[in-house]
């Protein structure tokens, strides 16, 4: 999906609780908890990407209990 300049659209992304697990050295998934930050954009959420693209990624925080 592409948006025109200054166009906004609401999207919904369903994420499984499995996406918020940690895998230990034995390969076991351990349920995570706490706060996580999700990013959407054109690269990594770092200064170099912002310098190269001129844009910062959109960030949203979610809580998993």
PDBQT receptor file of N, H, CA, C and O in Angstrom, charges set to zero:
ATOM      1  N   UNK A   1       0.847  -1.160   0.000  1.00  0.00    +0.000 N 
ATOM      2  CA  UNK A   1       0.000   0.000   0.000  1.00  0.00    +0.000 C 
ATOM      3  C   UNK A   1       0.899   1.232   0.000  1.00  0.00    +0.000 C 
ATOM      4  O   UNK A   1       1.836   1.314   0.794  1.00  0.00    +0.000 OA
ATOM      5  N   UNK A   2       0.636   2.147  -0.844  1.00  0.00    +0.000 N 
ATOM      6  H   UNK A   2      -0.125   2.080  -1.489  1.00  0.00    +0.000 HD
ATOM      7  CA  UNK A   2       1.388   3.396  -0.906  1.00  0.00    +0.000 C 
ATOM      8  C   UNK A   2       0.457   4.558  -0.597  1.00  0.00    +0.000 C 
ATOM      9  O   UNK A   2      -0.709   4.560  -0.992  1.00  0.00    +0.000 OA
ATOM     10  N   UNK A   3       0.985   5.536   0.109  1.00  0.00    +0.000 N 
ATOM     11  H   UNK A   3       1.933   5.534   0.429  1.00  0.00    +0.000 HD
ATOM     12  CA  UNK A   3       0.220   6.726   0.427  1.00  0.00    +0.000 C 
ATOM     13  C   UNK A   3       0.809   7.917  -0.316  1.00  0.00    +0.000 C 
ATOM     14  O   UNK A   3       2.014   7.982  -0.554  1.00  0.00    +0.000 OA
ATOM     15  N   UNK A   4      -0.037   8.831  -0.668  1.00  0.00    +0.000 N 
ATOM     16  H   UNK A   4      -1.016   8.778  -0.474  1.00  0.00    +0.000 HD
ATOM     17  CA  UNK A   4       0.421  10.077  -1.282  1.00  0.00    +0.000 C 
ATOM     18  C   UNK A   4       0.972  10.984  -0.181  1.00  0.00    +0.000 C 
ATOM     19  O   UNK A   4       0.693  10.778   1.000  1.00  0.00    +0.000 OA
ATOM     20  N   UNK A   5       1.741  11.970  -0.570  1.00  0.00    +0.000 N 
ATOM     21  H   UNK A   5       1.967  12.138  -1.530  1.00  0.00    +0.000 HD
ATOM     22  CA  UNK A   5       2.303  12.912   0.395  1.00  0.00    +0.000 C 
ATOM     23  C   UNK A   5       1.185  13.491   1.270  1.00  0.00    +0.000 C 
ATOM     24  O   UNK A   5       0.161  13.945   0.760  1.00  0.00    +0.000 OA
ATOM     25  N   UNK A   6       1.390  13.470   2.574  1.00  0.00    +0.000 N 
ATOM     26  H   UNK A   6       2.222  13.101   2.989  1.00  0.00    +0.000 HD
ATOM     27  CA  UNK A   6       0.470  14.013   3.577  1.00  0.00    +0.000 C 
ATOM     28  C   UNK A   6      -0.839  13.234   3.698  1.00  0.00    +0.000 C 
ATOM     29  O   UNK A   6      -1.749  13.670   4.403  1.00  0.00    +0.000 OA
ATOM     30  N   UNK A   7      -0.947  12.104   3.029  1.00  0.00    +0.000 N 
ATOM     31  H   UNK A   7      -0.208  11.750   2.456  1.00  0.00    +0.000 HD
ATOM     32  CA  UNK A   7      -2.139  11.270   3.155  1.00  0.00    +0.000 C 
ATOM     33  C   UNK A   7      -1.986  10.399   4.397  1.00  0.00    +0.000 C 
ATOM     34  O   UNK A   7      -0.885   9.942   4.703  1.00  0.00    +0.000 OA
ATOM     35  N   UNK A   8      -3.057  10.172   5.094  1.00  0.00    +0.000 N 
ATOM     36  H   UNK A   8      -3.952  10.543   4.845  1.00  0.00    +0.000 HD
ATOM     37  CA  UNK A   8      -3.044   9.334   6.289  1.00  0.00    +0.000 C 
ATOM     38  C   UNK A   8      -4.045   8.206   6.115  1.00  0.00    +0.000 C 
ATOM     39  O   UNK A   8      -5.089   8.370   5.484  1.00  0.00    +0.000 OA
ATOM     40  N   UNK A   9      -3.713   7.081   6.675  1.00  0.00    +0.000 N 
ATOM     41  H   UNK A   9      -2.865   6.948   7.187  1.00  0.00    +0.000 HD
ATOM     42  CA  UNK A   9      -4.617   5.943   6.626  1.00  0.00    +0.000 C 
ATOM     43  C   UNK A   9      -4.397   5.122   7.888  1.00  0.00    +0.000 C 
ATOM     44  O   UNK A   9      -3.262   4.940   8.327  1.00  0.00    +0.000 OA
ATOM     45  N   UNK A  10      -5.463   4.638   8.457  1.00  0.00    +0.000 N 
ATOM     46  H   UNK A  10      -6.386   4.786   8.100  1.00  0.00    +0.000 HD
ATOM     47  CA  UNK A  10      -5.373   3.795   9.650  1.00  0.00    +0.000 C 
ATOM     48  C   UNK A  10      -5.236   2.346   9.201  1.00  0.00    +0.000 C 
ATOM     49  O   UNK A  10      -5.980   1.884   8.336  1.00  0.00    +0.000 OA
ATOM     50  N   UNK A  11      -4.290   1.639   9.789  1.00  0.00    +0.000 N 
ATOM     51  H   UNK A  11      -3.685   2.015  10.492  1.00  0.00    +0.000 HD
ATOM     52  CA  UNK A  11      -4.134   0.217   9.503  1.00  0.00    +0.000 C 
ATOM     53  C   UNK A  11      -4.131  -0.551  10.818  1.00  0.00    +0.000 C 
ATOM     54  O   UNK A  11      -3.865   0.012  11.879  1.00  0.00    +0.000 OA
ATOM     55  N   UNK A  12      -4.425  -1.815  10.735  1.00  0.00    +0.000 N 
ATOM     56  H   UNK A  12      -4.642  -2.273   9.873  1.00  0.00    +0.000 HD
ATOM     57  CA  UNK A  12      -4.428  -2.675  11.915  1.00  0.00    +0.000 C 
ATOM     58  C   UNK A  12      -3.481  -3.831  11.654  1.00  0.00    +0.000 C 
ATOM     59  O   UNK A  12      -3.541  -4.472  10.604  1.00  0.00    +0.000 OA
ATOM     60  N   UNK A  13      -2.613  -4.092  12.608  1.00  0.00    +0.000 N 
ATOM     61  H   UNK A  13      -2.565  -3.572  13.461  1.00  0.00    +0.000 HD
ATOM     62  CA  UNK A  13      -1.656  -5.189  12.510  1.00  0.00    +0.000 C 
ATOM     63  C   UNK A  13      -1.887  -6.098  13.708  1.00  0.00    +0.000 C 
ATOM     64  O   UNK A  13      -1.772  -5.663  14.855  1.00  0.00    +0.000 OA
ATOM     65  N   UNK A  14      -2.206  -7.333  13.449  1.00  0.00    +0.000 N 
ATOM     66  H   UNK A  14      -2.299  -7.686  12.518  1.00  0.00    +0.000 HD
ATOM     67  CA  UNK A  14      -2.408  -8.299  14.525  1.00  0.00    +0.000 C 
ATOM     68  C   UNK A  14      -1.097  -9.018  14.805  1.00  0.00    +0.000 C 
ATOM     69  O   UNK A  14      -0.492  -9.595  13.902  1.00  0.00    +0.000 OA
ATOM     70  N   UNK A  15      -0.666  -8.981  16.047  1.00  0.00    +0.000 N 
ATOM     71  H   UNK A  15      -1.158  -8.512  16.781  1.00  0.00    +0.000 HD
ATOM     72  CA  UNK A  15       0.567  -9.644  16.459  1.00  0.00    +0.000 C 
ATOM     73  C   UNK A  15       0.244 -10.728  17.477  1.00  0.00    +0.000 C 
ATOM     74  O   UNK A  15      -0.533 -10.520  18.408  1.00  0.00    +0.000 OA
ATOM     75  N   UNK A  16       0.845 -11.866  17.283  1.00  0.00    +0.000 N 
ATOM     76  H   UNK A  16       1.477 -12.035  16.526  1.00  0.00    +0.000 HD
ATOM     77  CA  UNK A  16       0.676 -12.976  18.209  1.00  0.00    +0.000 C 
ATOM     78  C   UNK A  16       1.471 -12.725  19.483  1.00  0.00    +0.000 C 
ATOM     79  O   UNK A  16       2.513 -12.071  19.442  1.00  0.00    +0.000 OA
ATOM     80  N   UNK A  17       1.003 -13.227  20.591  1.00  0.00    +0.000 N 
ATOM     81  H   UNK A  17       0.157 -13.758  20.625  1.00  0.00    +0.000 HD
ATOM     82  CA  UNK A  17       1.776 -13.144  21.843  1.00  0.00    +0.000 C 
ATOM     83  C   UNK A  17       3.135 -13.819  21.676  1.00  0.00    +0.000 C 
ATOM     84  O   UNK A  17       4.094 -13.469  22.363  1.00  0.00    +0.000 OA
ATOM     85  N   UNK A  18       3.216 -14.774  20.775  1.00  0.00    +0.000 N 
ATOM     86  H   UNK A  18       2.437 -15.059  20.217  1.00  0.00    +0.000 HD
ATOM     87  CA  UNK A  18       4.479 -15.473  20.513  1.00  0.00    +0.000 C 
ATOM     88  C   UNK A  18       5.558 -14.502  20.023  1.00  0.00    +0.000 C 
ATOM     89  O   UNK A  18       6.749 -14.745  20.221  1.00  0.00    +0.000 OA
ATOM     90  N   UNK A  19       5.147 -13.415  19.392  1.00  0.00    +0.000 N 
ATOM     91  H   UNK A  19       4.180 -13.218  19.231  1.00  0.00    +0.000 HD
ATOM     92  CA  UNK A  19       6.100 -12.412  18.907  1.00  0.00    +0.000 C 
ATOM     93  C   UNK A  19       6.812 -11.711  20.056  1.00  0.00    +0.000 C 
ATOM     94  O   UNK A  19       7.856 -11.092  19.852  1.00  0.00    +0.000 OA
ATOM     95  N   UNK A  20       6.262 -11.802  21.251  1.00  0.00    +0.000 N 
ATOM     96  H   UNK A  20       5.413 -12.305  21.417  1.00  0.00    +0.000 HD
ATOM     97  CA  UNK A  20       6.834 -11.128  22.410  1.00  0.00    +0.000 C 
ATOM     98  C   UNK A  20       7.445 -12.119  23.392  1.00  0.00    +0.000 C 
ATOM     99  O   UNK A  20       7.439 -11.895  24.602  1.00  0.00    +0.000 OA
ATOM    100  N   UNK A  21       7.967 -13.206  22.860  1.00  0.00    +0.000 N 
ATOM    101  H   UNK A  21       7.971 -13.388  21.877  1.00  0.00    +0.000 HD
ATOM    102  CA  UNK A  21       8.652 -14.188  23.692  1.00  0.00    +0.000 C 
ATOM    103  C   UNK A  21      10.150 -14.086  23.461  1.00  0.00    +0.000 C 
ATOM    104  O   UNK A  21      10.612 -13.513  22.474  1.00  0.00    +0.000 OA
ATOM    105  N   UNK A  22      10.888 -14.652  24.392  1.00  0.00    +0.000 N 
ATOM    106  H   UNK A  22      10.512 -15.117  25.194  1.00  0.00    +0.000 HD
ATOM    107  CA  UNK A  22      12.339 -14.703  24.300  1.00  0.00    +0.000 C 
ATOM    108  C   UNK A  22      12.719 -16.172  24.159  1.00  0.00    +0.000 C 
ATOM    109  O   UNK A  22      12.137 -17.033  24.820  1.00  0.00    +0.000 OA
ATOM    110  N   UNK A  23      13.684 -16.458  23.309  1.00  0.00    +0.000 N 
ATOM    111  H   UNK A  23      14.157 -15.759  22.772  1.00  0.00    +0.000 HD
ATOM    112  CA  UNK A  23      14.149 -17.840  23.140  1.00  0.00    +0.000 C 
ATOM    113  C   UNK A  23      15.441 -18.004  23.930  1.00  0.00    +0.000 C 
ATOM    114  O   UNK A  23      16.402 -17.263  23.725  1.00  0.00    +0.000 OA
ATOM    115  N   UNK A  24      15.457 -18.990  24.842  1.00  0.00    +0.000 N 
ATOM    116  H   UNK A  24      14.677 -19.592  25.008  1.00  0.00    +0.000 HD
ATOM    117  CA  UNK A  24      16.661 -19.202  25.648  1.00  0.00    +0.000 C 
ATOM    118  C   UNK A  24      17.684 -20.051  24.896  1.00  0.00    +0.000 C 
ATOM    119  O   UNK A  24      17.435 -20.461  23.762  1.00  0.00    +0.000 OA
ATOM    120  N   UNK A  25      18.828 -20.316  25.515  1.00  0.00    +0.000 N 
ATOM    121  H   UNK A  25      19.031 -19.984  26.436  1.00  0.00    +0.000 HD
ATOM    122  CA  UNK A  25      19.913 -21.060  24.874  1.00  0.00    +0.000 C 
ATOM    123  C   UNK A  25      19.512 -22.476  24.474  1.00  0.00    +0.000 C 
ATOM    124  O   UNK A  25      20.136 -23.066  23.592  1.00  0.00    +0.000 OA
ATOM    125  N   UNK A  26      18.486 -23.026  25.105  1.00  0.00    +0.000 N 
ATOM    126  H   UNK A  26      17.979 -22.547  25.821  1.00  0.00    +0.000 HD
ATOM    127  CA  UNK A  26      18.019 -24.377  24.789  1.00  0.00    +0.000 C 
ATOM    128  C   UNK A  26      16.923 -24.377  23.729  1.00  0.00    +0.000 C 
ATOM    129  O   UNK A  26      16.432 -25.438  23.346  1.00  0.00    +0.000 OA
ATOM    130  N   UNK A  27      16.536 -23.193  23.251  1.00  0.00    +0.000 N 
ATOM    131  H   UNK A  27      16.936 -22.330  23.562  1.00  0.00    +0.000 HD
ATOM    132  CA  UNK A  27      15.505 -23.104  22.230  1.00  0.00    +0.000 C 
ATOM    133  C   UNK A  27      14.095 -23.021  22.776  1.00  0.00    +0.000 C 
ATOM    134  O   UNK A  27      13.131 -23.077  22.012  1.00  0.00    +0.000 OA
ATOM    135  N   UNK A  28      13.958 -22.887  24.089  1.00  0.00    +0.000 N 
ATOM    136  H   UNK A  28      14.741 -22.841  24.709  1.00  0.00    +0.000 HD
ATOM    137  CA  UNK A  28      12.642 -22.772  24.711  1.00  0.00    +0.000 C 
ATOM    138  C   UNK A  28      12.148 -21.337  24.650  1.00  0.00    +0.000 C 
ATOM    139  O   UNK A  28      12.907 -20.397  24.883  1.00  0.00    +0.000 OA
ATOM    140  N   UNK A  29      10.887 -21.180  24.338  1.00  0.00    +0.000 N 
ATOM    141  H   UNK A  29      10.270 -21.944  24.148  1.00  0.00    +0.000 HD
ATOM    142  CA  UNK A  29      10.283 -19.844  24.326  1.00  0.00    +0.000 C 
ATOM    143  C   UNK A  29       9.812 -19.496  25.730  1.00  0.00    +0.000 C 
ATOM    144  O   UNK A  29       9.098 -20.265  26.375  1.00  0.00    +0.000 OA
ATOM    145  N   UNK A  30      10.220 -18.340  26.182  1.00  0.00    +0.000 N 
ATOM    146  H   UNK A  30      10.799 -17.715  25.658  1.00  0.00    +0.000 HD
ATOM    147  CA  UNK A  30       9.843 -17.851  27.494  1.00  0.00    +0.000 C 
ATOM    148  C   UNK A  30       8.933 -16.649  27.292  1.00  0.00    +0.000 C 
ATOM    149  O   UNK A  30       9.311 -15.692  26.616  1.00  0.00    +0.000 OA
ATOM    150  N   UNK A  31       7.732 -16.690  27.873  1.00  0.00    +0.000 N 
ATOM    151  H   UNK A  31       7.425 -17.467  28.422  1.00  0.00    +0.000 HD
ATOM    152  CA  UNK A  31       6.817 -15.560  27.691  1.00  0.00    +0.000 C 
ATOM    153  C   UNK A  31       7.449 -14.265  28.191  1.00  0.00    +0.000 C 
ATOM    154  O   UNK A  31       8.042 -14.217  29.268  1.00  0.00    +0.000 OA
ATOM    155  N   UNK A  32       7.307 -13.238  27.397  1.00  0.00    +0.000 N 
ATOM    156  H   UNK A  32       6.825 -13.277  26.522  1.00  0.00    +0.000 HD
ATOM    157  CA  UNK A  32       7.818 -11.935  27.787  1.00  0.00    +0.000 C 
ATOM    158  C   UNK A  32       6.753 -11.145  28.497  1.00  0.00    +0.000 C 
ATOM    159  O   UNK A  32       5.585 -11.535  28.507  1.00  0.00    +0.000 OA
ATOM    160  N   UNK A  33       7.126 -10.090  29.063  1.00  0.00    +0.000 N 
ATOM    161  H   UNK A  33       8.074  -9.774  29.054  1.00  0.00    +0.000 HD
ATOM    162  CA  UNK A  33       6.189  -9.197  29.724  1.00  0.00    +0.000 C 
ATOM    163  C   UNK A  33       6.800  -7.817  29.752  1.00  0.00    +0.000 C 
ATOM    164  O   UNK A  33       8.001  -7.648  29.544  1.00  0.00    +0.000 OA
ATOM    165  N   UNK A  34       5.980  -6.857  30.007  1.00  0.00    +0.000 N 
ATOM    166  H   UNK A  34       5.004  -6.995  30.176  1.00  0.00    +0.000 HD
ATOM    167  CA  UNK A  34       6.495  -5.499  30.090  1.00  0.00    +0.000 C 
ATOM    168  C   UNK A  34       6.088  -4.658  28.909  1.00  0.00    +0.000 C 
ATOM    169  O   UNK A  34       5.061  -4.895  28.273  1.00  0.00    +0.000 OA
ATOM    170  N   UNK A  35       6.918  -3.662  28.626  1.00  0.00    +0.000 N 
ATOM    171  H   UNK A  35       7.753  -3.469  29.142  1.00  0.00    +0.000 HD
ATOM    172  CA  UNK A  35       6.625  -2.702  27.557  1.00  0.00    +0.000 C 
ATOM    173  C   UNK A  35       7.559  -2.945  26.386  1.00  0.00    +0.000 C 
ATOM    174  O   UNK A  35       8.746  -3.221  26.566  1.00  0.00    +0.000 OA
ATOM    175  N   UNK A  36       7.013  -2.841  25.194  1.00  0.00    +0.000 N 
ATOM    176  H   UNK A  36       6.050  -2.617  25.047  1.00  0.00    +0.000 HD
ATOM    177  CA  UNK A  36       7.779  -3.021  23.968  1.00  0.00    +0.000 C 
ATOM    178  C   UNK A  36       7.502  -1.832  23.060  1.00  0.00    +0.000 C 
ATOM    179  O   UNK A  36       6.417  -1.251  23.099  1.00  0.00    +0.000 OA
ATOM    180  N   UNK A  37       8.479  -1.476  22.249  1.00  0.00    +0.000 N 
ATOM    181  H   UNK A  37       9.360  -1.948  22.217  1.00  0.00    +0.000 HD
ATOM    182  CA  UNK A  37       8.309  -0.392  21.285  1.00  0.00    +0.000 C 
ATOM    183  C   UNK A  37       8.363  -0.994  19.889  1.00  0.00    +0.000 C 
ATOM    184  O   UNK A  37       9.322  -1.682  19.540  1.00  0.00    +0.000 OA
ATOM    185  N   UNK A  38       7.337  -0.734  19.096  1.00  0.00    +0.000 N 
ATOM    186  H   UNK A  38       6.558  -0.175  19.380  1.00  0.00    +0.000 HD
ATOM    187  CA  UNK A  38       7.262  -1.205  17.721  1.00  0.00    +0.000 C 
ATOM    188  C   UNK A  38       7.510  -0.030  16.790  1.00  0.00    +0.000 C 
ATOM    189  O   UNK A  38       7.032   1.079  17.030  1.00  0.00    +0.000 OA
ATOM    190  N   UNK A  39       8.262  -0.283  15.725  1.00  0.00    +0.000 N 
ATOM    191  H   UNK A  39       8.651  -1.184  15.530  1.00  0.00    +0.000 HD
ATOM    192  CA  UNK A  39       8.598   0.766  14.772  1.00  0.00    +0.000 C 
ATOM    193  C   UNK A  39       8.086   0.412  13.379  1.00  0.00    +0.000 C 
ATOM    194  O   UNK A  39       8.070  -0.755  12.986  1.00  0.00    +0.000 OA
ATOM    195  N   UNK A  40       7.673   1.425  12.648  1.00  0.00    +0.000 N 
ATOM    196  H   UNK A  40       7.686   2.373  12.967  1.00  0.00    +0.000 HD
ATOM    197  CA  UNK A  40       7.294   1.266  11.243  1.00  0.00    +0.000 C 
ATOM    198  C   UNK A  40       7.949   2.410  10.486  1.00  0.00    +0.000 C 
ATOM    199  O   UNK A  40       7.852   3.570  10.886  1.00  0.00    +0.000 OA
ATOM    200  N   UNK A  41       8.612   2.075   9.398  1.00  0.00    +0.000 N 
ATOM    201  H   UNK A  41       8.691   1.132   9.073  1.00  0.00    +0.000 HD
ATOM    202  CA  UNK A  41       9.270   3.127   8.634  1.00  0.00    +0.000 C 
ATOM    203  C   UNK A  41      10.167   2.550   7.562  1.00  0.00    +0.000 C 
ATOM    204  O   UNK A  41       9.932   1.450   7.061  1.00  0.00    +0.000 OA
ATOM    205  N   UNK A  42      11.196   3.300   7.216  1.00  0.00    +0.000 N 
ATOM    206  H   UNK A  42      11.387   4.193   7.623  1.00  0.00    +0.000 HD
ATOM    207  CA  UNK A  42      12.056   2.962   6.090  1.00  0.00    +0.000 C 
ATOM    208  C   UNK A  42      13.383   2.344   6.489  1.00  0.00    +0.000 C 
ATOM    209  O   UNK A  42      14.200   2.062   5.612  1.00  0.00    +0.000 OA
ATOM    210  N   UNK A  43      13.632   2.123   7.755  1.00  0.00    +0.000 N 
ATOM    211  H   UNK A  43      12.968   2.351   8.467  1.00  0.00    +0.000 HD
ATOM    212  CA  UNK A  43      14.912   1.560   8.175  1.00  0.00    +0.000 C 
ATOM    213  C   UNK A  43      14.942   1.392   9.679  1.00  0.00    +0.000 C 
ATOM    214  O   UNK A  43      13.902   1.345  10.335  1.00  0.00    +0.000 OA
ATOM    215  N   UNK A  44      16.140   1.303  10.213  1.00  0.00    +0.000 N 
ATOM    216  H   UNK A  44      16.985   1.341   9.679  1.00  0.00    +0.000 HD
ATOM    217  CA  UNK A  44      16.324   1.140  11.649  1.00  0.00    +0.000 C 
ATOM    218  C   UNK A  44      15.996   2.450  12.369  1.00  0.00    +0.000 C 
ATOM    219  O   UNK A  44      16.132   3.530  11.794  1.00  0.00    +0.000 OA
ATOM    220  N   UNK A  45      15.565   2.351  13.624  1.00  0.00    +0.000 N 
ATOM    221  H   UNK A  45      15.454   1.474  14.092  1.00  0.00    +0.000 HD
ATOM    222  CA  UNK A  45      15.259   3.569  14.390  1.00  0.00    +0.000 C 
ATOM    223  C   UNK A  45      16.541   4.174  14.975  1.00  0.00    +0.000 C 
ATOM    224  O   UNK A  45      16.722   4.194  16.193  1.00  0.00    +0.000 OA
ATOM    225  N   UNK A  46      17.421   4.662  14.107  1.00  0.00    +0.000 N 
ATOM    226  H   UNK A  46      17.273   4.645  13.118  1.00  0.00    +0.000 HD
ATOM    227  CA  UNK A  46      18.685   5.223  14.567  1.00  0.00    +0.000 C 
ATOM    228  C   UNK A  46      18.996   6.521  13.836  1.00  0.00    +0.000 C 
ATOM    229  O   UNK A  46      18.328   6.876  12.865  1.00  0.00    +0.000 OA
ATOM    230  N   UNK A  47      20.007   7.217  14.311  1.00  0.00    +0.000 N 
ATOM    231  H   UNK A  47      20.549   6.928  15.100  1.00  0.00    +0.000 HD
ATOM    232  CA  UNK A  47      20.357   8.519  13.741  1.00  0.00    +0.000 C 
ATOM    233  C   UNK A  47      20.812   8.400  12.292  1.00  0.00    +0.000 C 
ATOM    234  O   UNK A  47      20.515   9.278  11.482  1.00  0.00    +0.000 OA
ATOM    235  N   UNK A  48      21.527   7.333  11.950  1.00  0.00    +0.000 N 
ATOM    236  H   UNK A  48      21.768   6.620  12.608  1.00  0.00    +0.000 HD
ATOM    237  CA  UNK A  48      22.021   7.181  10.576  1.00  0.00    +0.000 C 
ATOM    238  C   UNK A  48      20.865   7.059   9.579  1.00  0.00    +0.000 C 
ATOM    239  O   UNK A  48      20.881   7.699   8.527  1.00  0.00    +0.000 OA
ATOM    240  N   UNK A  49      19.883   6.253   9.903  1.00  0.00    +0.000 N 
ATOM    241  H   UNK A  49      19.871   5.733  10.757  1.00  0.00    +0.000 HD
ATOM    242  CA  UNK A  49      18.728   6.108   9.018  1.00  0.00    +0.000 C 
ATOM    243  C   UNK A  49      18.002   7.441   8.874  1.00  0.00    +0.000 C 
ATOM    244  O   UNK A  49      17.593   7.814   7.774  1.00  0.00    +0.000 OA
ATOM    245  N   UNK A  50      17.840   8.160   9.986  1.00  0.00    +0.000 N 
ATOM    246  H   UNK A  50      18.172   7.858  10.880  1.00  0.00    +0.000 HD
ATOM    247  CA  UNK A  50      17.189   9.481   9.908  1.00  0.00    +0.000 C 
ATOM    248  C   UNK A  50      17.990  10.425   9.019  1.00  0.00    +0.000 C 
ATOM    249  O   UNK A  50      17.415  11.200   8.255  1.00  0.00    +0.000 OA
ATOM    250  N   UNK A  51      19.327  10.362   9.118  1.00  0.00    +0.000 N 
ATOM    251  H   UNK A  51      19.794   9.733   9.739  1.00  0.00    +0.000 HD
ATOM    252  CA  UNK A  51      20.160  11.232   8.286  1.00  0.00    +0.000 C 
ATOM    253  C   UNK A  51      20.044  10.858   6.807  1.00  0.00    +0.000 C 
ATOM    254  O   UNK A  51      20.015  11.739   5.947  1.00  0.00    +0.000 OA
ATOM    255  N   UNK A  52      19.979   9.573   6.508  1.00  0.00    +0.000 N 
ATOM    256  H   UNK A  52      20.002   8.857   7.206  1.00  0.00    +0.000 HD
ATOM    257  CA  UNK A  52      19.920   9.116   5.116  1.00  0.00    +0.000 C 
ATOM    258  C   UNK A  52      18.552   9.315   4.481  1.00  0.00    +0.000 C 
ATOM    259  O   UNK A  52      18.462   9.664   3.304  1.00  0.00    +0.000 OA
ATOM    260  N   UNK A  53      17.490   9.099   5.243  1.00  0.00    +0.000 N 
ATOM    261  H   UNK A  53      17.563   8.815   6.199  1.00  0.00    +0.000 HD
ATOM    262  CA  UNK A  53      16.144   9.168   4.680  1.00  0.00    +0.000 C 
ATOM    263  C   UNK A  53      15.441  10.490   4.954  1.00  0.00    +0.000 C 
ATOM    264  O   UNK A  53      14.483  10.849   4.271  1.00  0.00    +0.000 OA
ATOM    265  N   UNK A  54      15.922  11.205   5.953  1.00  0.00    +0.000 N 
ATOM    266  H   UNK A  54      16.701  10.914   6.508  1.00  0.00    +0.000 HD
ATOM    267  CA  UNK A  54      15.263  12.446   6.340  1.00  0.00    +0.000 C 
ATOM    268  C   UNK A  54      13.983  12.214   7.112  1.00  0.00    +0.000 C 
ATOM    269  O   UNK A  54      13.195  13.137   7.317  1.00  0.00    +0.000 OA
ATOM    270  N   UNK A  55      13.774  10.962   7.546  1.00  0.00    +0.000 N 
ATOM    271  H   UNK A  55      14.414  10.212   7.380  1.00  0.00    +0.000 HD
ATOM    272  CA  UNK A  55      12.547  10.628   8.265  1.00  0.00    +0.000 C 
ATOM    273  C   UNK A  55      12.868   9.758   9.468  1.00  0.00    +0.000 C 
ATOM    274  O   UNK A  55      13.806   8.962   9.445  1.00  0.00    +0.000 OA
ATOM    275  N   UNK A  56      12.088   9.920  10.503  1.00  0.00    +0.000 N 
ATOM    276  H   UNK A  56      11.326  10.567  10.522  1.00  0.00    +0.000 HD
ATOM    277  CA  UNK A  56      12.176   9.043  11.668  1.00  0.00    +0.000 C 
ATOM    278  C   UNK A  56      11.032   8.040  11.568  1.00  0.00    +0.000 C 
ATOM    279  O   UNK A  56       9.962   8.378  11.062  1.00  0.00    +0.000 OA
ATOM    280  N   UNK A  57      11.238   6.817  12.039  1.00  0.00    +0.000 N 
ATOM    281  H   UNK A  57      12.108   6.542  12.450  1.00  0.00    +0.000 HD
ATOM    282  CA  UNK A  57      10.154   5.843  11.982  1.00  0.00    +0.000 C 
ATOM    283  C   UNK A  57       9.035   6.193  12.968  1.00  0.00    +0.000 C 
ATOM    284  O   UNK A  57       9.255   6.865  13.977  1.00  0.00    +0.000 OA
ATOM    285  N   UNK A  58       7.862   5.729  12.652  1.00  0.00    +0.000 N 
ATOM    286  H   UNK A  58       7.683   5.183  11.833  1.00  0.00    +0.000 HD
ATOM    287  CA  UNK A  58       6.733   5.860  13.569  1.00  0.00    +0.000 C 
ATOM    288  C   UNK A  58       6.944   4.857  14.690  1.00  0.00    +0.000 C 
ATOM    289  O   UNK A  58       7.278   3.701  14.428  1.00  0.00    +0.000 OA
ATOM    290  N   UNK A  59       6.756   5.271  15.916  1.00  0.00    +0.000 N 
ATOM    291  H   UNK A  59       6.484   6.210  16.129  1.00  0.00    +0.000 HD
ATOM    292  CA  UNK A  59       6.942   4.358  17.056  1.00  0.00    +0.000 C 
ATOM    293  C   UNK A  59       5.654   4.297  17.875  1.00  0.00    +0.000 C 
ATOM    294  O   UNK A  59       4.967   5.301  18.059  1.00  0.00    +0.000 OA
ATOM    295  N   UNK A  60       5.344   3.098  18.361  1.00  0.00    +0.000 N 
ATOM    296  H   UNK A  60       5.902   2.282  18.211  1.00  0.00    +0.000 HD
ATOM    297  CA  UNK A  60       4.207   2.914  19.247  1.00  0.00    +0.000 C 
ATOM    298  C   UNK A  60       4.645   1.955  20.350  1.00  0.00    +0.000 C 
ATOM    299  O   UNK A  60       5.336   0.971  20.087  1.00  0.00    +0.000 OA
ATOM    300  N   UNK A  61       4.241   2.245  21.582  1.00  0.00    +0.000 N 
ATOM    301  H   UNK A  61       3.679   3.044  21.795  1.00  0.00    +0.000 HD
ATOM    302  CA  UNK A  61       4.575   1.373  22.700  1.00  0.00    +0.000 C 
ATOM    303  C   UNK A  61       3.369   0.503  23.035  1.00  0.00    +0.000 C 
ATOM    304  O   UNK A  61       2.227   0.963  23.026  1.00  0.00    +0.000 OA
ATOM    305  N   UNK A  62       3.649  -0.764  23.330  1.00  0.00    +0.000 N 
ATOM    306  H   UNK A  62       4.577  -1.138  23.337  1.00  0.00    +0.000 HD
ATOM    307  CA  UNK A  62       2.608  -1.697  23.732  1.00  0.00    +0.000 C 
ATOM    308  C   UNK A  62       3.023  -2.335  25.049  1.00  0.00    +0.000 C 
ATOM    309  O   UNK A  62       4.212  -2.492  25.330  1.00  0.00    +0.000 OA
ATOM    310  N   UNK A  63       2.042  -2.697  25.841  1.00  0.00    +0.000 N 
ATOM    311  H   UNK A  63       1.077  -2.570  25.613  1.00  0.00    +0.000 HD
ATOM    312  CA  UNK A  63       2.293  -3.380  27.113  1.00  0.00    +0.000 C 
ATOM    313  C   UNK A  63       1.758  -4.791  27.027  1.00  0.00    +0.000 C 
ATOM    314  O   UNK A  63       0.630  -5.016  26.588  1.00  0.00    +0.000 OA
ATOM    315  N   UNK A  64       2.568  -5.733  27.445  1.00  0.00    +0.000 N 
ATOM    316  H   UNK A  64       3.484  -5.551  27.801  1.00  0.00    +0.000 HD
ATOM    317  CA  UNK A  64       2.168  -7.142  27.484  1.00  0.00    +0.000 C 
ATOM    318  C   UNK A  64       2.194  -7.566  28.942  1.00  0.00    +0.000 C 
ATOM    319  O   UNK A  64       3.211  -7.426  29.622  1.00  0.00    +0.000 OA
ATOM    320  N   UNK A  65       1.083  -8.079  29.414  1.00  0.00    +0.000 N 
ATOM    321  H   UNK A  65       0.257  -8.192  28.862  1.00  0.00    +0.000 HD
ATOM    322  CA  UNK A  65       1.011  -8.454  30.820  1.00  0.00    +0.000 C 
ATOM    323  C   UNK A  65       0.924  -9.919  31.030  1.00  0.00    +0.000 C 
ATOM    324  O   UNK A  65       0.857 -10.377  32.171  1.00  0.00    +0.000 OA
TER     325      UNK A  65
